[in-house]
Amino acid sequence: QQPVQSPQAVILREGEDAVINCSSSKALYSVHWYRQKHGEAPVFLMILLKGGEQKGHEKISASFNEKKQQSSLYLTASQLSYSGTYFCGLRVNEKLTFGTGTRLTIIP
Amino acid sequence: DAGVIQSPRHEVTEMGQEVTLRCKPISGHNSLFWYRQTMMRGLELLIYFNNNVPIDDSGMPEDRFSAKMPNASFSTLKIQPSEPRDSAVYFCASSSGLAVNEKLFFGSGTQLSVL
């Protein structure tokens, strides 16, 4: 089953913060986050494994709560380059299933 | 290092024609995935291979779709006959393996339009 992301879209002014959520009805072993810019391929951002760890990439960090079967992506002090669609990917039985996507638009 | 290479970048064909999409994974990667992306369904996993062997093709929509991986450096996705609803961007991705911490590297995709 496809993980559910929220919100579906968000518009920010440069410098503002955002949170993107990803939830699943199935037990999670790992959560992947990817960013896709318009007309391009998805690009890997980070992986989180079981244990509630947090990771960071630039000013982007994420958390993973396997008990709640949720992951959140945090974007702080957003930059224009952060614009794109963010996907979470959940690994279940070797298959990586992507969420519905969150379109992030950063305006100057 | 070259990334995942897909061809063609764009394909326009008429309904009923055969379409073949090609993918060259990153050298040394053992796992290969075919995804389809549409506005309605997002990124859907069609099929994936490990060590050239198809592991799960449950995402292949119909018998009109088939995929092969004759060797470690080449895979094809074929649609025969094609239909307008097959129009989408098809991505190929590869990874070192199927462990939970393996990340995917995507190709640039093939934009398929079936008229």
gemmi code that builds the backbone of each chain (N, CA, C; Angstrom):
import gemmi

chains = {
    "A": [
        ("GLN", (0.829, -1.192, 0.000), (0.000, 0.000, 0.000), (0.869, 1.250, 0.000)),
        ("GLN", (0.387, 2.250, -0.702), (1.148, 3.465, -0.861), (1.111, 4.299, 0.425)),
        ("PRO", (2.267, 4.735, 0.909), (2.264, 5.617, 2.093), (1.592, 6.943, 1.763)),
        ("VAL", (1.056, 7.567, 2.792), (0.335, 8.823, 2.609), (1.183, 9.976, 3.103)),
        ("GLN", (1.311, 11.001, 2.272), (2.066, 12.176, 2.649), (1.136, 13.360, 2.863)),
        ("SER", (1.546, 14.226, 3.767), (0.813, 15.470, 3.970), (1.789, 16.571, 4.342)),
        ("PRO", (1.531, 17.809, 3.920), (0.443, 18.175, 3.015), (0.744, 17.752, 1.585)),
        ("GLN", (-0.223, 17.925, 0.695), (0.006, 17.600, -0.717), (0.856, 18.664, -1.383)),
        ("ALA", (0.694, 19.890, -0.924), (1.460, 20.996, -1.505), (1.631, 22.074, -0.451)),
        ("VAL", (2.729, 22.802, -0.550), (2.980, 23.905, 0.367), (3.782, 24.976, -0.350)),
        ("ILE", (3.448, 26.212, -0.054), (4.164, 27.351, -0.620), (4.812, 28.119, 0.522)),
        ("LEU", (6.086, 28.355, 0.419), (6.832, 29.056, 1.462), (7.565, 30.255, 0.880)),
        ("ARG", (7.794, 31.215, 1.722), (8.716, 32.284, 1.356), (10.112, 31.835, 1.755)),
        ("GLU", (11.087, 32.273, 1.014), (12.477, 31.936, 1.305), (12.776, 32.236, 2.779)),
        ("GLY", (13.394, 31.280, 3.455), (13.740, 31.476, 4.857), (12.763, 30.858, 5.838)),
        ("GLU", (11.573, 30.491, 5.353), (10.583, 29.882, 6.242), (10.838, 28.383, 6.409)),
        ("ASP", (10.179, 27.787, 7.406), (10.343, 26.370, 7.700), (9.128, 25.577, 7.228)),
        ("ALA", (9.342, 24.278, 7.010), (8.234, 23.407, 6.606), (8.440, 22.009, 7.176)),
        ("VAL", (7.344, 21.303, 7.343), (7.373, 19.914, 7.787), (6.517, 19.091, 6.830)),
        ("ILE", (7.080, 17.991, 6.367), (6.347, 17.073, 5.490), (6.232, 15.743, 6.224)),
        ("ASN", (5.033, 15.212, 6.263), (4.780, 13.978, 6.997), (4.508, 12.807, 6.068)),
        ("CYS", (4.874, 11.630, 6.541), (4.692, 10.401, 5.764), (4.217, 9.325, 6.726)),
        ("SER", (3.120, 8.678, 6.408), (2.604, 7.647, 7.307), (2.232, 6.398, 6.524)),
        ("SER", (2.299, 5.270, 7.240), (2.039, 3.987, 6.606), (1.141, 3.138, 7.483)),
        ("SER", (0.402, 2.262, 6.838), (-0.443, 1.329, 7.585), (0.312, 0.036, 7.877)),
        ("LYS", (1.526, -0.072, 7.321), (2.317, -1.288, 7.519), (3.532, -0.989, 8.381)),
        ("ALA", (4.067, -2.053, 9.001), (5.282, -1.913, 9.792), (6.433, -1.481, 8.896)),
        ("LEU", (7.252, -0.594, 9.409), (8.329, -0.018, 8.614), (9.688, -0.530, 9.053)),
        ("TYR", (10.556, -0.760, 8.085), (11.929, -1.136, 8.372), (12.887, 0.008, 8.070)),
        ("SER", (12.527, 0.783, 7.085), (13.336, 1.945, 6.761), (12.485, 2.938, 5.993)),
        ("VAL", (12.899, 4.183, 6.059), (12.218, 5.249, 5.315), (13.251, 5.978, 4.470)),
        ("HIS", (12.950, 6.141, 3.203), (13.805, 6.891, 2.288), (13.109, 8.210, 1.968)),
        ("TRP", (13.908, 9.255, 1.763), (13.378, 10.528, 1.280), (14.107, 10.919, 0.001)),
        ("TYR", (13.317, 11.322, -1.001), (13.848, 11.733, -2.292), (13.231, 13.073, -2.672)),
        ("ARG", (13.957, 13.829, -3.481), (13.438, 15.098, -4.009), (13.496, 15.041, -5.532)),
        ("GLN", (12.424, 15.485, -6.156), (12.354, 15.512, -7.613), (12.051, 16.925, -8.087)),
        ("LYS", (12.949, 17.475, -8.875), (12.682, 18.777, -9.477), (11.945, 18.562, -10.791)),
        ("HIS", (11.233, 19.586, -11.207), (10.368, 19.462, -12.378), (11.147, 18.993, -13.602)),
        ("GLY", (10.658, 17.920, -14.221), (11.285, 17.406, -15.434), (12.545, 16.591, -15.199)),
        ("GLU", (12.854, 16.319, -13.940), (14.065, 15.560, -13.639), (13.728, 14.271, -12.894)),
        ("ALA", (14.739, 13.479, -12.646), (14.553, 12.227, -11.912), (14.588, 12.486, -10.408)),
        ("PRO", (13.963, 11.630, -9.624), (14.091, 11.739, -8.168), (15.544, 11.562, -7.741)),
        ("VAL", (15.939, 12.327, -6.740), (17.310, 12.258, -6.218), (17.258, 11.931, -4.732)),
        ("PHE", (18.090, 11.010, -4.326), (18.122, 10.555, -2.934), (18.550, 11.672, -1.984)),
        ("LEU", (17.840, 11.774, -0.842), (18.224, 12.719, 0.203), (18.803, 11.991, 1.419)),
        ("MET", (18.037, 11.064, 1.972), (18.508, 10.354, 3.153), (17.673, 9.107, 3.414)),
        ("ILE", (18.255, 8.215, 4.223), (17.573, 7.006, 4.685), (17.546, 7.023, 6.203)),
        ("LEU", (16.434, 6.619, 6.772), (16.348, 6.446, 8.215), (15.977, 5.001, 8.511)),
        ("LEU", (16.642, 4.445, 9.488), (16.387, 3.061, 9.879), (15.643, 3.013, 11.208)),
        ("LYS", (15.187, 1.844, 11.571), (14.460, 1.665, 12.827), (15.310, 2.161, 13.998)),
        ("GLY", (14.648, 2.768, 14.976), (15.365, 3.262, 16.142), (15.068, 4.713, 16.428)),
        ("GLY", (14.187, 5.303, 15.623), (13.789, 6.679, 15.882), (14.887, 7.680, 15.629)),
        ("GLU", (15.819, 7.335, 14.742), (16.957, 8.235, 14.535), (16.546, 9.459, 13.739)),
        ("GLN", (17.398, 10.443, 13.801), (17.244, 11.630, 12.979), (18.482, 11.772, 12.118)),
        ("LYS", (18.273, 12.360, 10.959), (19.415, 12.588, 10.083), (19.306, 13.972, 9.490)),
        ("GLY", (20.398, 14.461, 8.959), (20.379, 15.781, 8.366), (21.091, 15.813, 7.050)),
        ("HIS", (20.611, 16.714, 6.189), (21.219, 16.928, 4.871), (21.042, 18.399, 4.575)),
        ("GLU", (22.121, 19.155, 4.501), (22.030, 20.614, 4.398), (21.215, 21.087, 5.601)),
        ("LYS", (20.160, 21.844, 5.367), (19.290, 22.250, 6.470), (18.016, 21.425, 6.444)),
        ("ILE", (18.122, 20.204, 5.954), (16.988, 19.312, 5.899), (17.276, 18.142, 6.826)),
        ("SER", (16.361, 17.855, 7.701), (16.524, 16.735, 8.615), (15.240, 15.923, 8.633)),
        ("ALA", (15.313, 14.733, 9.207), (14.142, 13.863, 9.232), (14.154, 13.012, 10.483)),
        ("SER", (12.981, 12.567, 10.850), (12.828, 11.661, 11.981), (11.994, 10.472, 11.551)),
        ("PHE", (12.128, 9.376, 12.302), (11.428, 8.143, 11.964), (10.935, 7.514, 13.257)),
        ("ASN", (9.637, 7.356, 13.383), (9.033, 6.743, 14.554), (8.339, 5.455, 14.102)),
        ("GLU", (9.031, 4.315, 14.310), (8.476, 3.061, 13.779), (7.228, 2.620, 14.540)),
        ("LYS", (7.097, 3.026, 15.805), (5.894, 2.657, 16.555), (4.661, 3.322, 15.968)),
        ("LYS", (4.812, 4.568, 15.598), (3.694, 5.290, 14.986), (3.645, 5.073, 13.487)),
        ("GLN", (4.634, 4.383, 12.958), (4.728, 4.137, 11.514), (4.700, 5.450, 10.745)),
        ("GLN", (5.499, 6.380, 11.220), (5.526, 7.708, 10.610), (6.949, 8.212, 10.453)),
        ("SER", (7.117, 9.080, 9.474), (8.364, 9.800, 9.323), (8.031, 11.243, 8.967)),
        ("SER", (8.878, 12.155, 9.399), (8.684, 13.560, 9.076), (9.972, 14.144, 8.531)),
        ("LEU", (9.834, 15.004, 7.542), (10.965, 15.705, 6.944), (10.861, 17.172, 7.334)),
        ("TYR", (11.946, 17.728, 7.873), (11.961, 19.105, 8.352), (12.882, 19.929, 7.463)),
        ("LEU", (12.348, 20.995, 6.910), (13.146, 21.913, 6.108), (13.206, 23.249, 6.842)),
        ("THR", (14.398, 23.650, 7.236), (14.535, 24.896, 7.980), (15.218, 25.954, 7.123)),
        ("ALA", (14.814, 27.187, 7.331), (15.388, 28.318, 6.590), (15.465, 27.988, 5.105)),
        ("SER", (14.301, 27.671, 4.535), (14.238, 27.149, 3.168), (14.913, 28.079, 2.156)),
        ("GLN", (15.507, 27.446, 1.158), (16.171, 28.163, 0.075), (15.421, 27.891, -1.220)),
        ("LEU", (15.642, 28.755, -2.210), (14.967, 28.575, -3.502), (15.260, 27.196, -4.089)),
        ("SER", (16.469, 26.689, -3.839), (16.866, 25.395, -4.403), (16.101, 24.219, -3.799)),
        ("TYR", (15.364, 24.454, -2.730), (14.608, 23.374, -2.100), (13.290, 23.092, -2.833)),
        ("SER", (12.931, 23.924, -3.768), (11.682, 23.704, -4.505), (11.710, 22.358, -5.212)),
        ("GLY", (10.579, 21.699, -5.248), (10.476, 20.407, -5.911), (9.404, 19.573, -5.239)),
        ("THR", (9.309, 18.334, -5.653), (8.361, 17.417, -5.039), (9.135, 16.423, -4.194)),
        ("TYR", (8.712, 16.264, -2.952), (9.379, 15.379, -2.017), (8.578, 14.094, -1.868)),
        ("PHE", (9.287, 12.985, -1.959), (8.656, 11.677, -1.824), (9.293, 10.917, -0.666)),
        ("CYS", (8.466, 10.288, 0.119), (8.987, 9.306, 1.060), (8.848, 7.939, 0.405)),
        ("GLY", (9.769, 7.055, 0.724), (9.728, 5.699, 0.198), (9.849, 4.733, 1.353)),
        ("LEU", (8.982, 3.762, 1.381), (8.980, 2.806, 2.484), (9.404, 1.432, 1.987)),
        ("ARG", (10.354, 0.861, 2.686), (10.862, -0.464, 2.302), (10.116, -1.533, 3.081)),
        ("VAL", (9.366, -2.332, 2.365), (8.653, -3.470, 2.936), (8.964, -4.673, 2.062)),
        ("ASN", (9.559, -5.707, 2.659), (9.898, -6.923, 1.910), (10.675, -6.602, 0.629)),
        ("GLU", (11.687, -5.803, 0.734), (12.590, -5.453, -0.364), (12.012, -4.434, -1.342)),
        ("LYS", (10.710, -4.285, -1.354), (10.111, -3.352, -2.296), (10.137, -1.945, -1.719)),
        ("LEU", (10.501, -0.978, -2.545), (10.485, 0.422, -2.130), (9.271, 1.077, -2.767)),
        ("THR", (8.291, 1.388, -1.927), (7.040, 1.981, -2.394), (7.024, 3.451, -2.019)),
        ("PHE", (6.758, 4.300, -2.998), (6.805, 5.739, -2.771), (5.445, 6.304, -2.387)),
        ("GLY", (5.502, 7.373, -1.600), (4.304, 8.077, -1.187), (3.747, 8.929, -2.304)),
        ("THR", (2.686, 9.626, -1.957), (1.932, 10.409, -2.922), (2.636, 11.689, -3.323)),
        ("GLY", (3.625, 12.089, -2.590), (4.403, 13.273, -2.941), (3.887, 14.558, -2.308)),
        ("THR", (4.802, 15.459, -2.002), (4.461, 16.799, -1.498), (5.193, 17.810, -2.362)),
        ("ARG", (4.414, 18.674, -3.013), (5.019, 19.694, -3.881), (5.352, 20.925, -3.045)),
        ("LEU", (6.637, 21.266, -3.022), (7.110, 22.418, -2.262), (7.535, 23.522, -3.205)),
        ("THR", (6.961, 24.688, -3.020), (7.318, 25.854, -3.824), (7.881, 26.922, -2.901)),
        ("ILE", (9.073, 27.395, -3.207), (9.713, 28.466, -2.436), (9.697, 29.725, -3.285)),
        ("ILE", (9.169, 30.777, -2.722), (9.138, 32.042, -3.452), (10.066, 33.050, -2.770)),
        ("PRO", (10.664, 33.927, -3.594), (11.631, 34.885, -3.011), (10.945, 35.853, -2.044)),
    ],
    "B": [
        ("ASP", (31.755, 8.857, -12.691), (31.045, 7.621, -13.020), (29.733, 7.936, -13.698)),
        ("ALA", (29.389, 7.139, -14.715), (28.118, 7.325, -15.377), (27.010, 6.843, -14.463)),
        ("GLY", (25.898, 7.548, -14.506), (24.765, 7.118, -13.709), (23.956, 6.088, -14.468)),
        ("VAL", (22.696, 5.938, -14.071), (21.783, 5.057, -14.773), (21.417, 5.723, -16.100)),
        ("ILE", (21.531, 4.973, -17.174), (21.279, 5.533, -18.505), (20.031, 4.907, -19.103)),
        ("GLN", (19.104, 5.764, -19.504), (17.872, 5.295, -20.133), (17.765, 5.845, -21.543)),
        ("SER", (17.146, 5.050, -22.398), (16.873, 5.517, -23.758), (15.581, 4.899, -24.257)),
        ("PRO", (14.848, 5.594, -25.118), (15.077, 6.993, -25.495), (14.620, 7.944, -24.391)),
        ("ARG", (14.902, 9.215, -24.488), (14.412, 10.205, -23.525), (12.943, 10.502, -23.771)),
        ("HIS", (12.555, 10.509, -25.023), (11.172, 10.762, -25.403), (10.765, 9.747, -26.463)),
        ("GLU", (9.529, 9.279, -26.360), (9.013, 8.337, -27.340), (7.566, 8.707, -27.615)),
        ("VAL", (7.275, 8.946, -28.884), (5.898, 9.200, -29.297), (5.508, 8.104, -30.277)),
        ("THR", (4.411, 7.436, -30.004), (4.001, 6.320, -30.837), (2.488, 6.309, -30.976)),
        ("GLU", (2.022, 5.496, -31.882), (0.579, 5.390, -32.076), (0.054, 4.147, -31.351)),
        ("MET", (-1.174, 4.243, -30.958), (-1.823, 3.129, -30.283), (-1.674, 1.848, -31.100)),
        ("GLY", (-1.325, 0.760, -30.415), (-1.175, -0.523, -31.076), (0.261, -0.880, -31.425)),
        ("GLN", (1.127, 0.118, -31.408), (2.530, -0.125, -31.740), (3.277, -0.708, -30.543)),
        ("GLU", (4.358, -1.388, -30.836), (5.235, -1.920, -29.789), (6.223, -0.843, -29.362)),
        ("VAL", (6.440, -0.770, -28.060), (7.378, 0.206, -27.503), (8.402, -0.537, -26.653)),
        ("THR", (9.667, -0.207, -26.833), (10.724, -0.811, -26.020), (11.549, 0.289, -25.363)),
        ("LEU", (11.608, 0.228, -24.053), (12.390, 1.180, -23.268), (13.632, 0.457, -22.760)),
        ("ARG", (14.746, 1.184, -22.722), (16.020, 0.554, -22.391), (16.670, 1.200, -21.183)),
        ("CYS", (17.436, 0.395, -20.461), (18.084, 0.889, -19.255), (19.429, 0.207, -19.056)),
        ("LYS", (20.420, 1.032, -18.719), (21.742, 0.512, -18.345), (21.976, 0.941, -16.902)),
        ("PRO", (22.033, -0.004, -15.965), (22.227, 0.369, -14.552), (23.667, 0.797, -14.291)),
        ("ILE", (23.905, 1.317, -13.117), (25.250, 1.667, -12.699), (26.071, 0.387, -12.565)),
        ("SER", (27.275, 0.424, -13.090), (28.136, -0.749, -13.046), (28.364, -1.196, -11.601)),
        ("GLY", (28.171, -2.500, -11.373), (28.362, -3.034, -10.035), (27.096, -3.130, -9.210)),
        ("HIS", (26.033, -2.464, -9.662), (24.758, -2.563, -8.970), (24.067, -3.869, -9.318)),
        ("ASN", (23.516, -4.519, -8.281), (22.908, -5.826, -8.480), (21.399, -5.796, -8.626)),
        ("SER", (20.787, -4.667, -8.292), (19.331, -4.591, -8.297), (18.862, -3.498, -9.247)),
        ("LEU", (17.782, -3.800, -9.966), (17.259, -2.857, -10.941), (15.753, -2.798, -10.806)),
        ("PHE", (15.229, -1.574, -10.872), (13.807, -1.328, -10.664), (13.238, -0.540, -11.846)),
        ("TRP", (12.026, -0.859, -12.237), (11.285, -0.068, -13.220), (10.078, 0.567, -12.516)),
        ("TYR", (9.999, 1.899, -12.623), (8.882, 2.653, -12.062), (8.159, 3.395, -13.177)),
        ("ARG", (6.879, 3.653, -12.954), (6.096, 4.481, -13.864), (5.539, 5.641, -13.054)),
        ("GLN", (5.612, 6.855, -13.626), (5.115, 8.029, -12.917), (4.031, 8.725, -13.713)),
        ("THR", (2.882, 8.908, -13.082), (1.784, 9.674, -13.660), (1.252, 10.628, -12.598)),
        ("MET", (0.514, 11.628, -13.042), (-0.062, 12.576, -12.091), (-1.040, 11.871, -11.161)),
        ("MET", (-1.804, 10.951, -11.713), (-2.860, 10.309, -10.932), (-2.307, 9.311, -9.919)),
        ("ARG", (-1.314, 8.536, -10.317), (-0.863, 7.421, -9.474), (0.497, 7.647, -8.816)),
        ("GLY", (1.184, 8.730, -9.216), (2.501, 8.970, -8.645), (3.519, 7.981, -9.176)),
        ("LEU", (4.483, 7.614, -8.332), (5.542, 6.688, -8.710), (5.115, 5.273, -8.357)),
        ("GLU", (4.891, 4.456, -9.375), (4.468, 3.071, -9.160), (5.612, 2.122, -9.502)),
        ("LEU", (5.864, 1.165, -8.631), (6.858, 0.140, -8.915), (6.231, -0.904, -9.827)),
        ("LEU", (6.854, -1.133, -10.970), (6.326, -2.114, -11.926), (6.946, -3.488, -11.690)),
        ("ILE", (8.265, -3.530, -11.624), (8.978, -4.791, -11.496), (10.377, -4.493, -10.986)),
        ("TYR", (10.989, -5.477, -10.294), (12.383, -5.305, -9.950), (13.133, -6.627, -10.073)),
        ("PHE", (14.423, -6.484, -10.346), (15.324, -7.607, -10.562), (16.434, -7.587, -9.507)),
        ("ASN", (16.916, -8.754, -9.189), (18.115, -8.871, -8.379), (19.020, -9.896, -9.036)),
        ("ASN", (20.255, -9.498, -9.292), (21.182, -10.390, -10.009), (20.560, -10.926, -11.301)),
        ("ASN", (19.909, -10.044, -12.035), (19.318, -10.310, -13.342), (18.044, -11.162, -13.283)),
        ("VAL", (17.613, -11.545, -12.113), (16.430, -12.397, -11.965), (15.240, -11.543, -11.528)),
        ("PRO", (14.099, -11.651, -12.224), (12.916, -10.899, -11.779), (12.432, -11.417, -10.429)),
        ("ILE", (12.278, -10.509, -9.467), (11.891, -10.904, -8.120), (10.391, -10.707, -7.894)),
        ("ASP", (9.889, -9.589, -8.360), (8.484, -9.281, -8.121), (7.952, -8.456, -9.288)),
        ("ASP", (7.003, -9.008, -10.008), (6.410, -8.274, -11.134), (4.941, -7.975, -10.876)),
        ("SER", (4.556, -7.965, -9.618), (3.143, -7.771, -9.291), (2.637, -6.383, -9.660)),
        ("GLY", (3.550, -5.450, -9.904), (3.144, -4.109, -10.276), (2.933, -3.915, -11.768)),
        ("MET", (3.284, -4.906, -12.561), (3.085, -4.817, -14.007), (1.578, -4.808, -14.265)),
        ("PRO", (1.080, -3.779, -14.928), (-0.367, -3.593, -15.023), (-1.103, -4.672, -15.816)),
        ("GLU", (-0.512, -5.116, -16.899), (-1.212, -6.089, -17.741), (-0.192, -6.960, -18.469)),
        ("ASP", (-0.722, -7.976, -19.137), (0.168, -8.849, -19.912), (0.814, -8.120, -21.082)),
        ("ARG", (0.335, -6.964, -21.401), (0.936, -6.195, -22.496), (2.336, -5.699, -22.104)),
        ("PHE", (2.605, -5.693, -20.796), (3.897, -5.243, -20.302), (4.789, -6.445, -20.010)),
        ("SER", (6.050, -6.334, -20.429), (7.024, -7.365, -20.102), (8.370, -6.709, -19.891)),
        ("ALA", (9.203, -7.314, -19.071), (10.533, -6.777, -18.800), (11.534, -7.912, -18.770)),
        ("LYS", (12.736, -7.591, -19.231), (13.804, -8.580, -19.238), (15.092, -7.943, -18.747)),
        ("MET", (15.971, -8.791, -18.254), (17.313, -8.333, -17.893), (18.271, -9.439, -18.300)),
        ("PRO", (18.691, -9.441, -19.561), (19.512, -10.525, -20.085), (20.911, -10.580, -19.484)),
        ("ASN", (21.402, -9.443, -18.990), (22.705, -9.416, -18.336), (22.744, -8.274, -17.327)),
        ("ALA", (23.842, -8.184, -16.612), (23.932, -7.223, -15.501), (23.960, -5.774, -15.949)),
        ("SER", (24.134, -5.525, -17.237), (24.286, -4.144, -17.686), (23.167, -3.680, -18.608)),
        ("PHE", (22.080, -4.443, -18.676), (21.045, -4.055, -19.626), (19.686, -4.620, -19.235)),
        ("SER", (18.668, -3.762, -19.343), (17.301, -4.214, -19.098), (16.373, -3.508, -20.074)),
        ("THR", (15.297, -4.179, -20.420), (14.278, -3.588, -21.291), (12.903, -3.724, -20.676)),
        ("LEU", (12.076, -2.752, -20.976), (10.659, -2.796, -20.624), (9.899, -2.640, -21.931)),
        ("LYS", (9.065, -3.630, -22.232), (8.367, -3.628, -23.509), (6.865, -3.540, -23.289)),
        ("ILE", (6.218, -2.764, -24.135), (4.757, -2.658, -24.106), (4.256, -3.021, -25.505)),
        ("GLN", (3.417, -4.050, -25.559), (2.917, -4.524, -26.837), (1.548, -5.158, -26.681)),
        ("PRO", (0.484, -4.589, -27.254), (0.450, -3.318, -27.967), (0.280, -2.148, -27.001)),
        ("SER", (0.749, -0.990, -27.381), (0.644, 0.181, -26.517), (-0.749, 0.801, -26.616)),
        ("GLU", (-1.155, 1.471, -25.530), (-2.442, 2.145, -25.476), (-2.233, 3.555, -24.927)),
        ("PRO", (-3.144, 4.476, -25.226), (-2.989, 5.861, -24.729), (-2.817, 5.952, -23.217)),
        ("ARG", (-3.462, 5.061, -22.467), (-3.349, 5.125, -21.000), (-1.971, 4.699, -20.491)),
        ("ASP", (-1.125, 4.219, -21.387), (0.246, 3.885, -21.007), (1.144, 5.113, -20.990)),
        ("SER", (0.627, 6.231, -21.472), (1.412, 7.464, -21.503), (1.824, 7.854, -20.085)),
        ("ALA", (3.119, 8.044, -19.899), (3.675, 8.309, -18.570), (5.172, 8.529, -18.718)),
        ("VAL", (5.821, 8.826, -17.593), (7.281, 8.825, -17.550), (7.709, 7.515, -16.893)),
        ("TYR", (8.566, 6.794, -17.577), (9.059, 5.515, -17.060), (10.494, 5.702, -16.582)),
        ("PHE", (10.708, 5.383, -15.313), (12.034, 5.507, -14.722), (12.623, 4.135, -14.453)),
        ("CYS", (13.903, 4.045, -14.691), (14.684, 2.898, -14.286), (15.582, 3.356, -13.136)),
        ("ALA", (15.766, 2.514, -12.140), (16.635, 2.844, -11.015), (17.458, 1.615, -10.665)),
        ("SER", (18.644, 1.849, -10.130), (19.459, 0.718, -9.694), (19.999, 0.975, -8.292)),
        ("SER", (20.357, -0.110, -7.632), (20.959, -0.016, -6.303), (21.944, -1.160, -6.129)),
        ("SER", (22.768, -1.046, -5.099), (23.770, -2.085, -4.850), (23.131, -3.398, -4.443)),
        ("GLY", (21.969, -3.298, -3.813), (21.283, -4.511, -3.376), (19.905, -4.181, -2.873)),
        ("LEU", (19.313, -5.122, -2.142), (17.934, -4.965, -1.676), (17.851, -4.762, -0.165)),
        ("ALA", (18.975, -4.523, 0.483), (18.934, -4.289, 1.925), (18.182, -3.001, 2.229)),
        ("VAL", (17.700, -2.899, 3.471), (16.843, -1.765, 3.813), (17.563, -0.431, 3.719)),
        ("ASN", (18.902, -0.440, 3.799), (19.646, 0.811, 3.767), (20.235, 1.129, 2.395)),
        ("GLU", (19.812, 0.394, 1.363), (20.323, 0.664, 0.023), (19.505, 1.751, -0.651)),
        ("LYS", (20.181, 2.770, -1.166), (19.472, 3.852, -1.846), (19.392, 3.582, -3.337)),
        ("LEU", (18.384, 4.195, -3.966), (18.175, 4.034, -5.387), (18.766, 5.209, -6.156)),
        ("PHE", (19.334, 4.892, -7.305), (19.812, 5.906, -8.231), (18.930, 5.812, -9.476)),
        ("PHE", (18.300, 6.928, -9.816), (17.356, 6.938, -10.932), (17.997, 7.429, -12.213)),
        ("GLY", (17.528, 6.870, -13.330), (17.868, 7.407, -14.632), (17.020, 8.626, -14.926)),
        ("SER", (17.259, 9.253, -16.071), (16.562, 10.488, -16.434), (15.131, 10.253, -16.887)),
        ("GLY", (14.786, 8.993, -17.113), (13.411, 8.671, -17.477), (13.157, 8.705, -18.971)),
        ("THR", (12.090, 8.013, -19.365), (11.602, 8.053, -20.739), (10.176, 8.583, -20.710)),
        ("GLN", (9.963, 9.701, -21.390), (8.622, 10.276, -21.499), (7.922, 9.591, -22.662)),
        ("LEU", (6.921, 8.770, -22.361), (6.197, 8.027, -23.389), (4.841, 8.658, -23.640)),
        ("SER", (4.577, 8.928, -24.916), (3.269, 9.440, -25.323), (2.697, 8.488, -26.356)),
        ("VAL", (1.539, 7.920, -26.049), (0.862, 7.017, -26.975), (-0.375, 7.733, -27.499)),
        ("LEU", (-0.404, 7.966, -28.800), (-1.499, 8.743, -29.407), (-2.641, 7.849, -29.887)),
    ],
}
model = gemmi.Model(1)
for chain_id, residues in chains.items():
    chain = gemmi.Chain(chain_id)
    for i, (resn, *xyz) in enumerate(residues, 1):
        res = gemmi.Residue()
        res.name, res.seqid = resn, gemmi.SeqId(i, " ")
        for name, pos in zip(("N", "CA", "C"), xyz):
            atom = gemmi.Atom()
            atom.name, atom.element = name, gemmi.Element(name[0])
            atom.pos, atom.b_iso = gemmi.Position(*pos), 0.0
            res.add_atom(atom)
        chain.add_residue(res)
    model.add_chain(chain)
structure = gemmi.Structure()
structure.add_model(model)
structure.setup_entities()
